[in-house]
Amino acid sequence: MTTKSLSGPSAIAALPRHRLLGEFSLWSADLANMERDLKRIEPHVDLHHIDVADARFTPGFLFFPDLVARIAGLTTKPIHVHLMVEAEIVEEQTRQFIEAGADLISVHAENGEAGLRAARLAHELGAEAGVVLRLETPVAAVTPFLSQVAFVTLLGTSIGVKGQSLSEQACPRLIEARALMKKAGREADIILAADGGIRHETVPRLRAAGAETVVLGSLAFGDPDLAQRMAWLHGLKVAA
């Protein structure tokens, strides 16, 4: 069992903002050897990304609270839970995953008012909140959430399917989201994240477009020299 020095909003606020973050998707870990993989990535990861899927909002089922509770006991790093679930269960799922140890809960803008209530609930329960957009949803849909969230995550591929190529719209959408954050006066307070289509050749493009974290799957877990991979990632710059 590990003990975190920071949790919830404090853990998210302490993330470094001077370089690209390494957010590792545990969907790409060896699920039969999760503890081994967590030990391997612990020196390199900035925050863990855990996808939750209900097989309605997105294809398939992914992760559940008891597993997140076990993961939370094996790491000192923040845990970001991405809820890909229908509006009618998003608030209860927010509660369950915070109780399991999530520091940050990201809900989908497509959940509408229920998503906004879930973001407020996350704060009430001592966690941080974020908002996620499907690729086909207009970027302006994040606007009602900007006053409440510390993360804005834009999907660069269709939701819930591994191995897709990055959409040509991904980088322009990041630039648009950055402009909305600036207009809301919250550019310095919100971390802009890119999720999906993360490859060696796409990460520099996403970083140049303003991404402050990318959700790494096989690019991290499949690299035998993780220290070198993260040094490369940390050296990437935003376009002037």
Order of alpha helices (4+ residues) and beta strands (2+ residues): alpha-beta-alpha-beta-beta-alpha-beta-alpha-beta-alpha-beta-beta-alpha-beta-alpha-beta-alpha-alpha
